[in-house]
Amino acid sequence: MLDVAQAAGVSLKTVSRVINGEAGVSSDKVTKVEAAIDKLRYARNDIAASLRSGVGSSTVGLVIEDVGNPFYARVAQAVEDTAREHSSLLITTSAREDPARERELVTALLRRRVDALLIVPAGRDHRYIADAGFTGRTVFIDRPSEKTEADAVLIDNAAGAQLAVRHMITHGHRRVALVGDSASLYTARERLRGYTNALAAAEIPLDETLISMEHSTSESARQAMLELLALPKKFRPTAILTANNRCTVGALHAGDLRKAGIALVGFDEFELADLLGITVVRTDPYRMGQVAAELALGPSGDAPRPAEDEQRPAQRIVLPVELVVRGSGEVTA
């Protein structure tokens, strides 16, 4: 600021007033200060300013699974858009499904005094956040914390999986397989529950050989599909539920399922799904991120939620899903 004042030929106080938008500065001096700022490429240090004024830094911490996954990229985009509406800075990090890394990142964000914390949890135990007195400004996204009472924004995983399996059953399929993620994940367990519920409702016996879990990559899912397709015809599935977008992509790489007479419904949209004619259970990751950010920060334009709000009961918001019919799930047995 001293350099700006010298370049503009004004006092340091005048520069401060212009930067902070205060009244009492002539238009001529404002023009000179703004020209000096442009010339020197001066950038205000908001963190230092907040320390001097005692006002919070207005930052939001987001710990996500993998920003390379289109689903979580949309969540992050929504959180960023909402944070911007609150004039808040977003710090995004990736835990990569590692609970230890998640705790390290969350601890680092809390030390930087973020105003709100949003987490797609990798671990199940977040009592360390409660110990820090921050659960009232923490929102879990996509998966709840199992040992901490805090806000959570989820999707109706079980209902979505049940909807998909029931859809394939109505097209004559009784040997419906499931290819899913790790059973340690809440979303994977809930989708497995919806799958088994649909079979039970149709009085179809559960066949454990048709359930293949622990697939966190598309390549792993592809291998699982090849193994299912290699089963003797009597035991081979005639329909598949792929329980996330990576599993769906892996299944498609395993071969032309429609040509083989195998129905396929994927959970979550993925790029080119519409062009490929893939029936999916559609979720809204953008809305999930938006709702989570608004829970943490308050409605658009409000200040971050006050610390005393920590005493209110935790909220669990479950967003609906829909079946988007495109042809791959409608192959008849």
N, C-alpha and C positions, 0 to 999 in steps of 0.2 A: 504493500500500500504506500510505503514511503516513496518508492520509485515512481508510482503513478502520480503522487502528489507533486514530486519534483518535475516530472515531464509535463504535467498540466499547469504548473505554476500556481497551485492552490495549496491550502493547508491540508494536513492529514485529516482533520475533522471534516473538512468539506468532502474529501474522498469517501470517508466513512458514511456520511449522510447520503451521498449519491448511491453508493452500493446498497445501502439498506432502504432506499426509497423514501427517505425522510424529507419533509418539507423544509422550506427556508433556504433553498439553494437556487440562485438565478439560473435561467436557461442557458446563458452563456457559459457559466462554469460547469453545468451539467454536460454540455457539448464537449468542453475541453477534457473533462474527466473521462467521458466515454471514449473519446478519441485516443487518450493515453492508454486506457485499458485495452483497446483493440491493438494498438501498436505494440504494447509490451506483452500481450496475450496473458493478461492477469486473470487468474482463477481464484475465486474466493475459497478459503479453507473452511467449509461448513462445520467440520468436526471441532476445529479449534474455536470457531465462533460459539458453538454450543457449549463448550467447556467454560468459556468466559461468561456466557450469559446464564448458565445453569439449566438451559433448555435441552431436552433430549435430542439425540442426533437424528431421529426419525428414520430408522432403518428397519427393514424386515429381513429376517433370515429364513431361507428356504433350503431344507435338506431333502433332496430328491433321490430316487433310485438311480436313474440313468437318463440324462438329458438326451442321449442318442436314441432313446425309444420314443417314437412319435407320440405315444400316449402321454408320457411324462413331459415331453416338450410342450404339448398343448396346456398341460397343467401349469407349467412354469410361465408360459406366455400370459395366461390369465392372471396369475399372481403378480406378474410384472405390471400388467396394465392397471390392475386395481391399486397396486402400491403407488403407481405414478399419479393416479387420481387423488391420492392422499398426500402427494408431494413427498413420498417416502422413497428411499433408495433401497433396492433389492440386492441382497447378497445371496447368490445361488451356489450350492455345493452339492456334490454327489457322494452318497454313502456306498454305492455299488454293492448293496445287499450285505454289507459287513457291519454287524452291530458295534464292534469296537471302533471302527472308523466313524460310524454315526455319532457315538458318544463323544469322540474327540472333536468332531465338527460342531456339535451342539454346544459343548463346553466353550469352545473358542468363540462362538457367536454370542453366548451369554456374557462372556468377558468383555465383549465389545459393546455391551449394553444395547442390544437390539430392542426395538419397541414391541416386536411381535415375532413369533417363531412358528413356522409351518413345516411339518415333517411328514414325509412318506416313510414310515418306520421300517428299518431293517431288523431291529431287535424287538423284544416283547416287553422288556423292563425299562421303564422311563421314570423310576422313582427319583432319580437324580435331578430331574427337572422339578419335581415337587419339592425336593429338598432345597432347591434354589429359589423357591417361591414364585415360579413362573408359569405354573399350569394354567392360570387364568388368562394368559396371553399366548398360549400354545394351542395350535389346532393340528390334529393328525389328519392326513389326507389319504384316502384309498384304503387304509388299514387302521384300525383303532389300536391304541396301546392297551395291553391286557392287565397291567398292574398300576395304572395311573388314571385317575378321573380327569379327563380333559375333553374339550370339544373334538368332534370327529366328523368329517364329511366323507361318506361312503357311497358306493353304488349298490344296487340290489343284486348282488352276485348270484345268490341261490335262485332267485326268481328268474334271472336271465338264463341260467343254465337249464333250469327246468323247462322254460319256454322253448329253448332250442331242441332239447331232447324230445319233448312232447310233439313238436312240429315234425320231426323225423319219424316218430312212431306213427303219426297219422298218415304218413306216406308208406306205411307197411313194414317199417323196419323194426326188428326185434333184437338184432345183434348190433347194438350201438356202443361204440368204443369212446373212450375219453383219453385225450392226450393233454396233459396239463403241467403246470409249474410245480415247484417244491411244495409238498404238503405242510411244510413249516410256515408257509405264508397264509395269512387269513383269507386272502382272495381265492387262492387255490383250494383251500378247505371248503369255503362256502360254495364254490362252483361244483366241487365234488358232491357236496350235500344236495345241491339242486339236481344234479345228474341222477343220484340214487333215488331221490324223491320222485322224479319223473318215471323211473323204471318201476318203482313200487306202486305208484298210482295206476300204472298200466298192467300191473300184476306180471311183470317180466322179471324172472329171477336174475339176481346180480351175478355177473360172471367176472371174477377178479382178473382173469387173463386179458380182459378187454380194457382194463384201466392201467394206463401208463403215465406215471407222474415223474417229478424231478427234472423237468426239461426247461431250463432257463434260457436256452439258445435255440435258434431255428435249426441249426445243424443237429442238435440233440433230438429235437422233435422229428426231423427228417428220418433219422435212424430208427426212432420208435415207430414211425409210420411204415417203414420198410419191413420191420419185424412183424407188425400186425398184418401186413399184406402177404407175408410169407407163410402165414398160418394155413393149415389145410382148409380147403373150401368149407367144410362143415363147421369149422370154428372161426372162420374169418369174419370180421365185422362187415356189415353192409352199409353202415353209417358211422360218421365220426363227428364228435364235438371236440374242436381244438380250443383250449380254454384260455388262450390269450393270442395277441396278434403275432408274436414270434412263433408260436406253435402252428398257427395257420400257415404262415409263410413256409415253415419247414415241411408241413404236410403237402403243400403244393409242389415243392421241389422233389417230393418222393415219386411223383408220377401223375398221370391224367386220371384223377379219381372218377370224374364223371363218365369218362369213356369206359372205365372198369365197372360202372354201375354202382358206385359208392357215393352216398350222400355226404355232404360236408356242411357244417355250420360252424363258423368261427366266432369266438367271443372277442369283441372290439373291432372297430374299423381298422383298416390299414391301407396304405397307398395302393391305388389301382384296383381295390376290391370291387368297385362298381364296374370297371372295364372288364374285369375277369369274371364277373357274374357270380361273386361269392356271397352267399347268404350269411349275414352276421347278426349277432346281438350287438346293437349299437349303444354305446355309452356316450356321455358328454364330458370328456376330461376338462374342457375349457370351463364349463359351468362348475365343475367340481372345484377347480382352482379358484374361481371367482368367489364362490360361496365361502370357501375356507378363508380367503383373504378378508372378506367382509366380516366374517365372524371375529377374526383377530383384530381388525382395524376399525370396524364399525362401518355404517353406510358411507357411501362415497361423499367425500368432502368433510367428514368428521375427523376429529383428532383420534389417534390410537386409543383403544379402550383403556380406561383408567385402571390403576393397580387395584383399587378397592373392588373392582368387578370380579376379582378372583373368588369371591365368596358365593357367586351365583352358581346354580347347578350346571354341570357339564351338559352340553347339547350333543346329540347324535343325529345328524341329518343324513337320510338315505335317499339318494336320487334314483329315479326310475330308469329303466332300460326299455328298448324296443327291438322287435325282430324286424330286420330289413330283408325281405324276400327277393332274391335275385336269380335263383335257378339251381345253385349247387346243393341246397338243402332239400330240394323238391324232387330229386331222383327217386323213383319208386323202386321198392324191393322186388 
